[in-house]
Amino acid sequence: MKICRYAVLAGFLMANAFSGVQAHDRPNCAEQRRPSIEFVEIQSEKLAFDPAVPGGVVSQGPLTVKAKLSIPAKRHCRGGLPAVVILHGSAGIDSRGDFYTGGLLEAGIATLEIDMWEARGVTSPANRPLLPILTYPDAFAALAFLSKQEGIDPERIGVMGFSWGAIMTLASATEQVTQHYGDGRRFKAHVANYPLCYGYNNPRLPYFSFGSQNGNPLTGTPVMIQIGELDGYDESAAPCHALKAVLPADEQALVDVVSYPNATHAWDRLMVPIAITDNFAHLGRGGTVEMIPEVEQAYSARQKTVRFFRRQL
């Protein structure tokens, strides 16, 4: 009887040791001392305007976009990790990407921040592409890249963006854009920080339709818009609330608008204050936009973002 018990115990220990080795060999298993950071390249598509073709947008061939892939130190062994694509604003990569990445990594969510400007030789907002539609392929190229990464769950990938990137984020929540650029893939959740809400469904701005009432239904995935009440583009939170209000009831249920009092455009950019000039500012009249950091509200926005993705991914 003792021999039998010893044999059973030995078999149990060996099985656990073997399964432990297998688990720790998996890239999404075992807690590390620090997050893993890797600099990668993704394959996107370069677009340009051509009024001579239907739709006005043509492909100019493949485009290589560089990105930073961050994997959390705290990992789990059941299924793949959730992940979030991060899309920068007109100023390019700045502190905001790392700020939100830090919170997401703590929550066990991987991130992929892409550099759309380096790939196109953009050196300042003055020589950015004419409209965000020209960078839509980058968001879905990032989604495709993450979907193929071992240790990432392809069904649990969200997207967030700032200003220019926020416009892309809202576009990625619509059927027309997803079907055209997604190659069968779609994001599961979307966070858009200050996305120029006045521009949507605005006859003066092409490629900005949002919602079934304007022929571009939402995909059915949740959206959170964060906007400062002193935003220099929308001039208040009202355009974002109005954007939600015109949606059909079933699509309104997908969209949450969070406003921050006394917050300017890019209040979560925790760097020295700056002022820029942009033709799209002040409801399209153009002019100066202040970007003044608000530390407390920046951390509040990050916390809401992390909670949103933890709940939705």
N, C-alpha and C positions, 0 to 999 in steps of 0.2 A: 504493500500500500504506500509506504514511504517513497519507494522508487517511482511509483506512478505519479505521486504528487510532485516529486522533484522534476519529473519529465514535463508535466503540465506547466509548472512554474517556469522552467527553462524555456519552453516553447513560447510562453506568454512574453517573457522578457525579450527574446530574440525578435518576436513579431513587432513589439513596440520599438525596439531599437531600429529595426529595418524601416518601419513606417516613419520614425523620427528622421532618419537620414533622408528618406524620400521627401518628406515635407520641407526640410531645410534646404534641399537641393532646388526646390521650386523657387522662382524669382520673386513671387509675391508672398513668400512665407518667411517667418523668423524676423524678429525685431533687430534692426541694425543700430549701430551707435549714432548714426546721423543719416539724414536723407541722402539718397543717391542722386547725383546730378550728372547729366550727360548732354553734350552738345551734338545735335543731329541735323540732318538735312532731309527735307521732305520735297516731294515733286508736285508742283502746282502747275498752273497755266497762266500765261500772260495774256491779258485782254486789252483791247483798244476800241475806241469809238470809230465807227464807219457809217455815216448816214446813208450810204448807198445800199446797205444790206438790211433786210427785215430785222427789226429789233435794235439795230444800230450798234451792236457789239460783236466784234470778231476776235478770234483767237490768233495770237502771234506766236504760238508754239509753247513748248514746255518752259517752266521757270523753277529754278531751285531756290527754296526758301529755307533759311537757317532757323533753328529753334533750340530752346532749352527744355529738356525733359527732366522733371524732378519727381522722384519716387519717395514716398514717405518712409521714415525709419520704422514706424509702427505698421506692421503688415499682418494680414490674416491668411489662413490656409484654405479657406473654403471659397472657391470661385476666384475670379480676378478682381483687381482693384478698380474702384471708380476713378474717373479722371475728368479734368476740365481743361479745355483749350482756352488760352488767354490771348485776347486781341488788343493790341495797343491803340493809342489815339494818334492824332495828327503829329504830335511831337515825337513819336517813335517810342522805343523802349525807354522806360524811366522807372522810378521807384514803385509805381503802382503794381506792376507785375509781381515783383518780389514780395511786396506787402501782402497781397492776397494769397500768393503761393504759400507764404509762411503759415497763414491760418488754415489753408486747405490741407497742407501736409500734416499739421497737428491733428487734423480730423481723419487722417488716413486716406486722403484723396490725392492722387497724382495730378500733376499739371504739365502742360506743354505750352510754353509761351513762344509765339512765332514772331520773327522780325520781317515784316512785309516791306519795310523801307529799304533795308540793306539790299534786298534782292532786286530792287528797282532803281537803285542809285539815288534814292530820295535823301536829301541832306537837311531839309527843313520843311515846315508846312507850306512854304511858298511853292515848292515844286512837287508836291504830292500829286497823285492821280486826280483827275477831274471830279470823279464821283466814286463812292464806295463800291458800286457794282463791279468796278474793275478789279477789286481785290476779293470778291466773293469766293472764287475758287480756292484761295488760300485757307479759308476756314474749313472747307470740306476736304481739302488735301490733308490738313492736320487731323481731322476726324478719321480719314482713311488710314493714316499712319498709325494713330493710336489703336485703331481697331485690329491691327495686325501685330501689335506688340504682345509678346508672351507676358502673362501676368496682369494684363489689363482686360477688364470685361468690356467687350465691344458694345454691349447693350446698356452700359452705364457711363456714357460719356456726355458731359455737358459743355457749355460754352459761356464765356463772359467776355465783355469788352468795354472799353472806355471811349466815349465820344465817337470817333470814326469807327472804332471796333465795336461800339455799342450799336451803331447802325447796322453793321454786319450781323451782329448777334440777333437783332430783331428780324432781319431778313431771313436768317437761318431758321426762324420759327414759322415760316410761311411755306405753303405747298409749292408755289411756282418756283421759288428759289431752290428749295430742297430737291424737287424733281429734276431741275435743270442741272444742278451742280453736285448733287449728293451721290449719284451713282447707286441709288438704292439704300443709302445710309441716311440716318437723321440723328440729330442731337436729342438727348432725353430731357434736358432742362436748359434754361437760358437766363442769364443775368445781364441786363443792359444798364450801364451807368451813364447817365446823361446823354441820350441818343438823338438829340435834336428832334423832339417829338413834333414840333410844328411842321417839319418837312414831310411827314407822312400824309398820304392822300391829298397832297398839295399840288394843284395843277401846274404850278411853276417849276416843280422838281420832278423829273422823270425817274422811274425805277424805285419809287418810294411807296408803292401800294401796300396796304397792311389790313388784312381782314376780308371776310367773305363779302361784305357790302361793297368792296372795291375790287372784287374779282380775284383776290389773292387770299384764300382761306388759310387759317392757321393750321399747323400740323397736328394740334391736339396735345402738345407738350407744354408744361408750365413755363411762364415767363414772369420775371420780376424786373421792374424798371425802378432805378434809384435816381432821384433828381433833386438838385438843390433849389431852394425857393428863390435864390438870387442868381440863378444861372444866366450867363450872358448871351446864350443862344436862344433859349426858350423864354427868357425874362421872368419866368415863374414856373411853378409846377403845373399850372393850369393846362398847357398843351398836352402834357402826358396824361392827365386825368381825362381830358377831352378825347384823346386817342383811344383810350379804353372805353369811354362812354358810347362811342358810335359803333362799337362792335356788336354783333348779335349776342344775345344773352349767353349762349353756350360758349362763345369765345371770350366774353368778358370774364367768365368764371376761370379762365386760364391765366389771366393777367392780373398781377398785383403791382400797384404803383406806391412806392414809398418815397415821401418827400422829407427833406431835411431843412429846417428853418435856419436862416442866416448863412446858408451854404452857397458858395459860388460854383461855377463850373469847375470840375476836377478838385473838389474840396478834399478828396482822399489822396491827392498827390502831395505827400509829406516832404516837400522840398521848399526852397525859398519861394515866396510869392512872385508871380510874373504877370505881365499883361501882354496879350497878343492882339493882332489885328486880323480879322477874318471876314471875307465877303458873306459868309453864311451866318454871321452873328446877328443878334437882335432881330429875330424873326425874319431874317433874310435881308434886312436893310443894310447890314454890314457895320463894322465898327470895332471897338475895343472890347476884349473879353478879359476880365480879371480871373486869375486862378489863385485863390488864397487858401492855404491849408487850414483845415479845422480838425485838430488831432482827435478830440473826443468823438466827433461825428464820423471821422474816418474809421475809427475802431468799431463804432456802432454799425457802420455799413459793412465792414468786413465780417463782423459777427453774424449779421443777418444773411450775408452771402453764404457763409459756411453752413449755417443752419438750413438754409434753403437747399443747398446741394446735398447735405446729409439726408435730408428728408426725401428729396426727389430722385436721387441716383441710387 
